[in-house]
Amino acid sequence: MYILYFGGQKSGKSALAEAKAIELATTKPVYLATYDNSYNDVAMQQRIDDHINQRREHFETIEQPRDLPQVIEPGKTYLIDCVSMWIFNNIERSQELLMAELEQLFTLDANIVFVLNDVGSGVIPAEKLSRRFVDLSGMLGQFIAKNCDEVFEVKYGLPRQFK
């Protein structure tokens, strides 16, 4: 089963995705944490620590900022939180290579719950790298949504199912 939760920052998508992963899992689900904190961002480290504490008892955690398919084992349930950070970590790679990595995920015999920030509802960013991030998020998000069995938009902790 492949499921996508998307929404704005602090919309509640991670909590809903965590609950879904736990529901789907027959063994302890795996939390694929995609953020690479090599930037030594103290505020982001606090967010990471909060997420770790929130899920500690319920998930095995693997920090995987890049090559996601290499850690997926058949028959397990995975929560990828979040695809947006994975895109950020891979921003210099081509859209084709990123799409190929996502395509590979959809061939694996595992439950995968994706979390994606919805960044495409604002103005077109003036800065080139920001535009690339927003464009990749939209294109890759469309691909994920198309290939998922279920798709949920989350606002204020409330999910709305599209598929």
Secondary structure, 3 states (H helix, E strand, C coil): CEEEEEECCCCCHHHHHHHHHHHHCCCCCEEEECCCCCCCCHHHHHHHHHHHHHHCCCCEEEECCCCHHHHCCCCCEEEEECHHHHHHHCCCCCHHHHHHHHHHHCCCCCEEEEEEECCCCCCCCCCHHHHHHHHHHHHHHHHHHHHCCEEEEEECCEEEECC
